[in-house]
Amino acid sequence: MNLLVNKEFHCDLNNWYAPLEELGKKYTSIIAGEIMDSSSSAGDWSGYIIQKTGQTEVVAIGFSQYNNYPNKGFKLLTCEHPFYRGKLDEKDLVENVRNCWNQFAYDWRDFENS
């Protein structure tokens, strides 16, 4: 299984939600994804995908998307490493990934601002 880490994807649709939706359609190993920071009115957002890596294993990978203005569409970049590893049947998988992403995102912002 090839992890979707350190990748760049392009989406020609001018819809803020399209990059994540198109990525999910292209890769059936993506079982979930969520935009977690949608504070930019340009659609320069971030979030995570959960990718199935085996019969029962999953990883969560962060991403950032950027508006290609003045050209159409968006660029989506995935992080270099997964930030979470778990099991497909994990009781609170999405909640655990969400909490881990929030911790990572806020720790990174504190680091950038110091």
Backbone hydrogen bonds, N-H to C=O, Kabsch-Sander energy under -0.5 kcal/mol:
donor,donor_aa,acceptor,acceptor_aa,energy
3,L,1,M,-0.6
5,V,3,L,-1.4
6,N,79,C,-3.0
9,F,76,L,-2.9
11,C,74,F,-2.5
15,N,13,L,-1.1
18,A,15,N,-1.4
21,E,17,Y,-1.8
22,E,18,A,-3.3
23,L,19,P,-2.1
24,G,20,L,-2.1
25,K,21,E,-1.7
26,K,22,E,-2.1
27,Y,23,L,-2.0
28,T,26,K,-0.6
30,I,27,Y,-1.5
31,I,29,S,-0.7
31,I,50,I,-2.6
32,A,50,I,-1.2
34,E,48,Y,-2.4
36,M,34,E,-0.6
36,M,46,S,-2.3
37,D,46,S,-2.3
38,S,36,M,-0.5
43,G,40,S,-1.2
45,W,43,G,-1.8
46,S,37,D,-1.5
47,G,63,F,-2.0
48,Y,34,E,-2.1
49,I,61,I,-2.2
50,I,32,A,-3.0
51,Q,49,I,-0.5
51,Q,59,V,-2.8
52,K,29,S,-3.5
53,T,57,E,-2.6
54,G,57,E,-1.1
58,V,86,G,-2.4
59,V,51,Q,-2.2
60,A,84,Y,-2.3
61,I,49,I,-2.5
63,F,47,G,-2.3
64,S,77,L,-2.4
65,Q,45,W,-3.2
66,Y,75,K,-3.1
68,N,73,G,-2.7
71,N,68,N,-2.3
74,F,11,C,-2.7
75,K,66,Y,-2.6
76,L,9,F,-3.0
77,L,64,S,-3.3
78,T,7,K,-2.3
79,C,62,G,-2.7
83,F,60,A,-2.4
84,Y,60,A,-1.1
86,G,58,V,-2.4
88,L,56,T,-3.8
90,E,87,K,-1.8
93,L,90,E,-1.4
96,N,92,D,-2.9
97,V,93,L,-2.6
98,R,94,V,-2.8
99,N,95,E,-2.5
100,C,96,N,-2.2
101,W,97,V,-2.9
102,N,98,R,-2.6
103,Q,99,N,-2.1
104,F,100,C,-2.5
105,A,101,W,-3.2
106,Y,102,N,-2.4
107,D,103,Q,-2.2
108,W,104,F,-2.3
109,R,105,A,-2.0
110,D,106,Y,-2.0
111,F,107,D,-2.0
112,E,108,W,-2.7
113,N,109,R,-1.8
114,S,111,F,-1.1
